Amino acid sequence: MTKFDEIKGFAFDLDGVIADTARFHGQAWHQTADEVGTTWTEELAESLKGISRMDSLQMILDHGDHADEFSQEQKEALATKKNLNYQKLIETLTPDDILPGMLDFITSADKAGYKMSIASASKNAPLILKQLGLTKYFVGIVDPATLHAGKPDPEIFVRAAEVIDLVPESVIGLEDSAAGIESINGAGQVSLGIGDPKVLNKAALNFEQTSLVTLDNIAAKMN
């Protein structure tokens, strides 16, 4: 595996890694599921993590056997409505919503000269970073609207390395979903999973909590 001193940058997922906006996604998608008649379950909620908006909607429709009941135009309207509900929720975010330890990690990485980018399926990433007061720390944000495929396809993390002008092998990707870890691995980067190691069993590195993610702890695992 890549040694820590070869690492030059970090590519971050956003939801569940920097802030718990996943709960807002859950609330908004729950509203959508109720509207289309799909029973909301924890299993369904978990399966939507790291997945694009339209793919998430399709999974909700499939889960309730409603896939053939909506036209493409109706699906787009449902996705738009969900996003408006979600945006209202994320406008309540403040720097206090940054997950434990992540502000310290991001500021220490910045001071140490590491380049950082955002690789989130959320089209609202710029707004979320603004609300959290973190925009200045990131060189770039991959626009998911420009991607040909969402996670677990590696494209988003390939692009996340490109926007900070680094080769994949010198980048650590941080994710809290299995789809995201697969994406990082496919991009040729070092995958760092945050969460249950049984769920994120393909991650090269794992920390069960964001508070444990520090430069020193990462170095200790890699060297």
VOBA-1610 file (N, C-alpha, C; in pm, whole numbers, padded with zeros to 5 digits, always signed):
BEGIN
Met+00084-00120+00000Met+00000+00000+00000Met+00088+00125+00000Thr+00035+00233-00051Thr+00102+00361-00051Thr+00145+00401+00090Lys+00265+00457+00103Lys+00313+00507+00231Lys+00257+00647+00256Phe+00245+00681+00383Phe+00184+00810+00417Phe+00260+00929+00361Asp+00393+00918+00355Asp+00470+01033+00307Asp+00454+01055+00155Glu+00386+00963+00088Glu+00357+00979-00055Glu+00224+01051-00078Ile+00147+01068+00027Ile+00016+01131+00016Ile+00030+01283+00007Lys-00039+01340-00091Lys-00032+01485-00114Lys-00168+01554-00101Gly-00276+01475-00095Gly-00407+01538-00090Gly-00516+01444-00042Phe-00632+01503-00019Phe-00749+01429+00030Phe-00872+01466-00052Ala-00952+01365-00084Ala-01079+01385-00154Ala-01190+01340-00060Phe-01277+01431-00025Phe-01379+01405+00077Phe-01518+01383+00016Asp-01583+01276+00059Asp-01728+01274+00048Asp-01777+01377+00150Leu-01902+01415+00141Leu-01952+01522+00230Leu-02051+01469+00333Asp-02158+01410+00286Asp-02261+01360+00377Asp-02207+01243+00461Gly-02209+01259+00592Gly-02163+01153+00679Gly-02013+01151+00704Val-01940+01238+00634Val-01795+01247+00652Val-01759+01381+00715Ile-01808+01490+00656Ile-01781+01623+00709Ile-01896+01671+00796Ala-02016+01643+00754Ala-02135+01682+00830Ala-02244+01577+00812Asp-02333+01570+00909Asp-02440+01470+00902Asp-02560+01527+00828Thr-02539+01557+00701Thr-02650+01601+00618Thr-02731+01482+00569Ala-02680+01362+00593Ala-02753+01241+00552Ala-02890+01236+00619Arg-02898+01290+00741Arg-03027+01288+00810Arg-03129+01375+00738Phe-03080+01484+00674Phe-03169+01569+00597Phe-03213+01499+00469His-03117+01428+00406His-03154+01349+00288His-03261+01247+00327Gly-03239+01184+00443Gly-03334+01083+00489Gly-03473+01141+00508Gln-03479+01258+00571Gln-03609+01322+00594Gln-03678+01357+00462Ala-03601+01411+00369Ala-03659+01453+00240Ala-03700+01333+00155Trp-03615+01228+00155Trp-03651+01109+00077Trp-03767+01033+00142His-03774+01039+00273His-03888+00977+00343His-04019+01042+00296Gln-04017+01174+00283Gln-04134+01245+00233Gln-04170+01199+00091Thr-04067+01179+00009Thr-04089+01133-00129Thr-04148+00992-00129Ala-04090+00904-00045Ala-04140+00766-00038Ala-04287+00763+00003Asp-04322+00845+00100Asp-04462+00854+00143Asp-04552+00899+00027Glu-04502+00994-00050Glu-04581+01050-00160Glu-04608+00947-00270Val-04509+00862-00298Val-04525+00763-00406Val-04580+00630-00357Gly-04594+00616-00224Gly-04651+00495-00169Gly-04554+00384-00138Thr-04427+00417-00124Thr-04324+00318-00088Thr-04303+00319+00063Thr-04303+00203+00125Thr-04279+00194+00269Thr-04133+00227+00299Trp-04112+00321+00390Trp-03976+00365+00427Trp-03919+00270+00531Thr-03799+00220+00507Thr-03732+00130+00601Thr-03588+00176+00622Glu-03527+00131+00730Glu-03387+00161+00756Glu-03297+00103+00647Glu-03335-00015+00598Glu-03257-00079+00490Glu-03258+00007+00364Leu-03376+00062+00330Leu-03386+00150+00214Leu-03305+00276+00236Ala-03315+00334+00354Ala-03240+00456+00386Ala-03090+00433+00371Glu-03041+00320+00419Glu-02898+00288+00412Glu-02853+00271+00267Ser-02939+00211+00184Ser-02901+00182+00045Ser-02888+00309-00039Leu-02946+00420+00007Leu-02941+00545-00069Leu-02814+00625-00042Lys-02736+00587+00056Lys-02616+00662+00091Lys-02518+00665-00026Gly-02474+00786-00060Gly-02373+00801-00165Gly-02427+00788-00306Ile-02558+00772-00321Ile-02618+00751-00452Ile-02677+00883-00505Ser-02670+00903-00637Ser-02718+01027-00696Ser-02869+01042-00678Arg-02917+01164-00702Arg-03057+01196-00677Arg-03152+01111-00760Met-03131+01106-00891Met-03222+01030-00977Met-03212+00880-00952Asp-03092+00833-00925Asp-03076+00690-00893Asp-03144+00656-00760Ser-03136+00747-00664Ser-03202+00727-00535Ser-03354+00720-00554Leu-03406+00811-00635Leu-03551+00809-00661Leu-03591+00678-00726Gln-03512+00632-00822Gln-03544+00506-00890Gln-03544+00390-00792Met-03450+00391-00698Met-03444+00284-00597Met-03568+00286-00508Ile-03616+00406-00475Ile-03738+00419-00393Ile-03858+00364-00470Leu-03867+00400-00598Leu-03978+00351-00680Leu-03971+00200-00697Asp-03851+00148-00722Asp-03833+00004-00738Asp-03868-00071-00610His-03829-00013-00497His-03851-00076-00367His-04000-00096-00340Gly-04081-00005-00392Gly-04226-00016-00369Gly-04302-00068-00489Asp-04226-00120-00590Asp-04288-00169-00715Asp-04371-00062-00784His-04319+00061-00786His-04388+00172-00850His-04313+00225-00972Ala-04214+00150-01018Ala-04125+00200-01124Ala-04199+00235-01253Asp-04306+00163-01282Asp-04377+00185-01409Asp-04493+00284-01397Glu-04507+00345-01280Glu-04623+00431-01257Glu-04595+00579-01283Phe-04467+00612-01311Phe-04430+00752-01326Phe-04353+00773-01455Ser-04387+00878-01527Ser-04313+00915-01647Ser-04181+00980-01608Gln-04092+00997-01705Gln-03965+01063-01677Gln-03987+01204-01626Glu-04085+01273-01684Glu-04116+01409-01641Glu-04164+01412-01496Gln-04246+01315-01460Gln-04295+01307-01322Gln-04182+01273-01225Lys-04091+01187-01269Lys-03976+01152-01184Lys-03889+01275-01159Glu-03867+01353-01265Glu-03785+01473-01249Glu-03853+01574-01156Ala-03986+01580-01163Ala-04060+01670-01073Ala-04049+01624-00928Leu-04054+01492-00907Leu-04039+01437-00771Leu-03899+01467-00717Ala-03798+01450-00803Ala-03660+01475-00760Ala-03638+01622-00729Thr-03698+01709-00807Thr-03687+01854-00783Thr-03754+01892-00651Lys-03872+01836-00627Lys-03943+01864-00503Lys-03863+01816-00382Lys-03804+01697-00394Lys-03721+01645-00286Lys-03605+01740-00259Asn-03542+01789-00365Asn-03426+01876-00347Asn-03463+02008-00282Leu-03580+02062-00317Leu-03625+02186-00254Leu-03649+02166-00104Asn-03707+02051-00070Asn-03727+02019+00072Asn-03592+02005+00143Tyr-03498+01941+00075Tyr-03365+01920+00132Tyr-03292+02053+00152Gln-03302+02142+00052Gln-03234+02271+00062Gln-03285+02354+00180Lys-03415+02347+00205Lys-03471+02418+00320Lys-03410+02367+00450Leu-03385+02235+00454Leu-03327+02175+00574Leu-03180+02212+00590Ile-03103+02208+00480Ile-02959+02236+00493Ile-02930+02383+00517Glu-03026+02470+00488Glu-03006+02612+00517Glu-03003+02639+00668Thr-03037+02537+00747Thr-03030+02551+00892Thr-02894+02508+00947Leu-02805+02458+00859Leu-02673+02414+00903Leu-02588+02532+00951Thr-02501+02504+01049Thr-02403+02601+01097Thr-02272+02526+01119Pro-02161+02597+01146Pro-02035+02527+01176Pro-02046+02429+01292Asp-02144+02445+01378Asp-02163+02351+01489Asp-02205+02213+01441Asp-02247+02204+01314Asp-02292+02076+01259Asp-02178+01995+01196Ile-02057+02049+01194Ile-01943+01972+01145Ile-01922+01854+01239Leu-01903+01736+01182Leu-01890+01616+01263Leu-01766+01622+01353Pro-01769+01556+01469Pro-01659+01563+01566Pro-01522+01534+01504Gly-01429+01624+01527Gly-01292+01606+01483Gly-01262+01650+01342Met-01363+01668+01259Met-01336+01696+01117Met-01287+01838+01092Leu-01331+01936+01171Leu-01278+02071+01154Leu-01129+02072+01187Asp-01091+02006+01295Asp-00948+01998+01331Asp-00869+01926+01223Phe-00924+01819+01168Phe-00854+01744+01065Phe-00836+01828+00939Ile-00941+01894+00896Ile-00935+01975+00774Ile-00838+02091+00790Thr-00844+02159+00904Thr-00754+02274+00925Thr-00608+02229+00938Ser-00586+02116+01003Ser-00448+02066+01018Ser-00393+02019+00883Ala-00477+01957+00800Ala-00433+01915+00667Ala-00401+02036+00581Asp-00482+02140+00594Asp-00458+02264+00520Asp-00326+02328+00562Lys-00302+02335+00691Lys-00177+02395+00741Lys-00055+02314+00700Ala-00073+02182+00686Ala+00039+02095+00648Ala+00063+02095+00497Gly-00022+02166+00423Gly+00001+02181+00280Gly-00067+02079+00190Tyr-00156+02000+00245Tyr-00228+01904+00163Tyr-00336+01976+00082Lys-00357+01929-00042Lys-00464+01981-00125Lys-00591+01901-00097Met-00707+01968-00101Met-00831+01899-00069Met-00941+01933-00169Ser-01023+01832-00199Ser-01136+01850-00289Ser-01256+01775-00235Ile-01372+01804-00293Ile-01497+01740-00252Ile-01547+01649-00364Ala-01578+01524-00328Ala-01631+01426-00423Ala-01764+01376-00369Ser-01864+01461-00377Ser-01996+01429-00323Ser-02098+01416-00434Ala-02190+01322-00419Ala-02299+01307-00515Ala-02398+01421-00503Ser-02388+01498-00397Ser-02483+01607-00373Ser-02452+01729-00459Lys-02553+01776-00534Lys-02538+01898-00611Lys-02541+02021-00521Asn-02571+02000-00394Asn-02579+02110-00298Asn-02450+02128-00218Ala-02344+02059-00258Ala-02219+02066-00183Ala-02169+02209-00162Pro-02172+02297-00263Pro-02126+02435-00240Pro-02204+02506-00130Leu-02336+02488-00128Leu-02419+02550-00025Leu-02387+02493+00113Ile-02369+02362+00120Ile-02339+02298+00248Ile-02207+02349+00303Leu-02102+02355+00219Leu-01971+02404+00264Leu-01981+02549+00311Lys-02060+02629+00238Lys-02078+02769+00278Lys-02142+02778+00415Gln-02248+02700+00437Gln-02318+02702+00566Gln-02225+02658+00680Leu-02134+02564+00649Leu-02042+02512+00751Leu-01919+02601+00770Gly-01900+02696+00679Gly-01784+02784+00688Gly-01654+02718+00644Leu-01662+02622+00551Leu-01544+02544+00512Leu-01497+02567+00369Thr-01566+02650+00294Thr-01538+02665+00150Thr-01391+02693+00122Lys-01328+02777+00201Lys-01191+02822+00174Lys-01087+02710+00178Tyr-01119+02599+00241Tyr-01021+02492+00255Tyr-01013+02399+00134Phe-01108+02411+00042Phe-01116+02315-00068Phe-01084+02381-00202Val-00988+02321-00273Val-00945+02374-00402Val-01058+02363-00504Gly-01132+02254-00497Gly-01239+02235-00594Gly-01346+02140-00546Ile-01461+02148-00611Ile-01574+02061-00583Ile-01616+01998-00715Val-01615+01866-00721Val-01659+01799-00843Val-01810+01822-00860Asp-01849+01868-00977Asp-01991+01890-01006Asp-02052+01758-01052Pro-02138+01697-00971Pro-02193+01566-01009Pro-02277+01571-01135Ala-02325+01691-01174Ala-02406+01704-01295Ala-02322+01679-01421Thr-02190+01688-01409Thr-02102+01669-01525Thr-02053+01525-01539Leu-02092+01438-01447Leu-02044+01300-01448Leu-02130+01212-01537His-02067+01111-01594His-02138+01014-01677His-02203+00905-01592Ala-02148+00880-01474Ala-02201+00776-01386Ala-02171+00814-01241Gly-02262+00775-01151Gly-02243+00803-01009Gly-02171+00689-00939Lys-02146+00707-00810Lys-02086+00601-00729Lys-02175+00477-00736Pro-02118+00358-00744Pro-01979+00319-00721Pro-01882+00335-00837Asp-01927+00393-00949Asp-01834+00421-01058Asp-01722+00511-01005Pro-01598+00490-01048Pro-01486+00568-00993Pro-01473+00710-01046Glu-01555+00749-01145Glu-01534+00876-01213Glu-01525+00995-01119Ile-01611+01002-01017Ile-01614+01120-00931Ile-01482+01137-00854Phe-01422+01026-00812Phe-01295+01038-00741Phe-01177+01058-00836Val-01188+01007-00957Val-01088+01039-01059Val-01086+01191-01081Arg-01204+01249-01094Arg-01214+01393-01114Arg-01168+01471-00991Ala-01195+01416-00873Ala-01155+01484-00749Ala-01003+01495-00739Ala-00931+01397-00793Ala-00784+01406-00796Ala-00739+01505-00903Glu-00811+01507-01014Glu-00774+01599-01124Glu-00788+01745-01082Val-00892+01777-01005Val-00914+01918-00969Val-00809+01970-00871Ile-00740+01879-00803Ile-00629+01922-00717Ile-00494+01887-00779Asp-00500+01846-00908Asp-00380+01824-00990Asp-00284+01722-00927Leu-00340+01610-00883Leu-00260+01505-00821Leu-00288+01369-00888Val-00187+01283-00889Val-00208+01147-00938Val-00289+01071-00833Pro-00373+00976-00874Pro-00460+00906-00780Pro-00387+00843-00662Glu-00270+00787-00687Glu-00197+00716-00582Glu-00154+00807-00467Ser-00154+00938-00490Ser-00111+01031-00385Ser-00229+01093-00311Val-00350+01038-00336Val-00472+01093-00275Val-00539+00989-00186Ile-00586+01034-00070Ile-00670+00951+00017Ile-00813+00998+00000Gly-00903+00905-00030Gly-01045+00937-00041Gly-01117+00897+00086Leu-01200+00985+00139Leu-01273+00958+00263Leu-01420+00937+00233Glu-01475+00826+00282Glu-01614+00789+00253Glu-01677+00717+00372Asp-01811+00724+00377Asp-01883+00650+00481Asp-01978+00547+00421Ser-01972+00528+00289Ser-02061+00430+00224Ser-01981+00327+00147Ala-02039+00208+00134Ala-01973+00100+00059Ala-01958+00138-00088Ala-02059+00206-00144Ala-02051+00250-00284Ala-01937+00349-00302Gly-01918+00436-00204Gly-01811+00534-00211Gly-01673+00470-00202Ile-01658+00372-00114Ile-01531+00301-00102Ile-01497+00231-00232Glu-01596+00169-00295Glu-01574+00103-00424Glu-01529+00205-00529Ser-01589+00323-00524Ser-01552+00430-00616Ser-01406+00474-00597Ile-01366+00491-00471Ile-01228+00532-00440Ile-01129+00425-00487Asn-01159+00300-00456Asn-01070+00191-00495Asn-01057+00182-00647Gly-01169+00202-00716Gly-01167+00197-00861Gly-01087+00310-00922Ala-01079+00422-00850Ala-01003+00538-00899Ala-00853+00524-00872Gly-00814+00419-00798Gly-00673+00396-00770Gly-00618+00476-00653Gln-00709+00528-00569Gln-00668+00604-00453Gln-00669+00516-00328Val-00617+00569-00218Val-00622+00499-00090Val-00757+00527-00026Ser-00833+00423+00001Ser-00968+00443+00056Ser-00966+00444+00208Leu-01031+00544+00264Leu-01044+00557+00408Leu-01193+00555+00441Gly-01237+00449+00506Gly-01377+00435+00542Gly-01403+00486+00683Ile-01512+00559+00699Ile-01553+00606+00831Ile-01685+00540+00866Gly-01680+00450+00963Gly-01801+00377+01001Gly-01773+00231+01030Asp-01875+00152+01025Asp-01868+00009+01058Asp-01772-00063+00963Pro-01663-00122+01014Pro-01567-00191+00928Pro-01625-00312+00857Lys-01733-00368+00910Lys-01797-00481+00842Lys-01869-00434+00716Val-01928-00316+00723Val-01996-00259+00606Val-01894-00205+00506Leu-01787-00144+00558Leu-01685-00082+00474Leu-01562-00173+00464Asn-01587-00302+00445Asn-01478-00400+00452Asn-01379-00395+00336Lys-01409-00317+00233Lys-01316-00305+00121Lys-01226-00182+00133Ala-01242-00108+00242Ala-01160+00012+00264Ala-01018-00027+00305Ala-00920+00043+00252Ala-00780+00017+00289Ala-00754+00058+00433Leu-00820+00166+00476Leu-00809+00217+00613Leu-00948+00233+00669Asn-00962+00219+00800Asn-01094+00236+00858Asn-01086+00302+00995Phe-01174+00398+01017Phe-01195+00458+01148Phe-01345+00453+01175Glu-01382+00406+01292Glu-01525+00391+01319Glu-01593+00524+01346Gln-01515+00626+01384Gln-01572+00758+01414Gln-01488+00867+01350Thr-01553+00978+01313Thr-01481+01090+01254Thr-01378+01149+01350Ser-01406+01140+01479Ser-01316+01199+01579Ser-01178+01133+01581Leu-01170+01012+01523Leu-01043+00938+01521Leu-00959+00970+01398Val-01015+01046+01305Val-00943+01078+01181Val-00849+01196+01204Thr-00722+01166+01218Thr-00618+01268+01232Thr-00502+01230+01141Leu-00418+01325+01110Leu-00300+01296+01028Leu-00212+01192+01095Asp-00193+01204+01225Asp-00109+01109+01298Asp-00167+00968+01295Asn-00298+00958+01315Asn-00361+00824+01315Asn-00359+00759+01177Ile-00376+00841+01073Ile-00366+00787+00937Ile-00225+00740+00909Ala-00127+00820+00948Ala+00013+00784+00928Ala+00047+00653+00999Ala-00006+00638+01119Ala+00022+00517+01197Ala-00033+00392+01128Lys-00145+00405+01061Lys-00205+00290+00992Lys-00134+00258+00861Met-00072+00359+00800Met-00012+00339+00668Met+00135+00303+00671Asn+00204+00337+00780Asn+00350+00314+00785Asn+00386+00193+00868
//
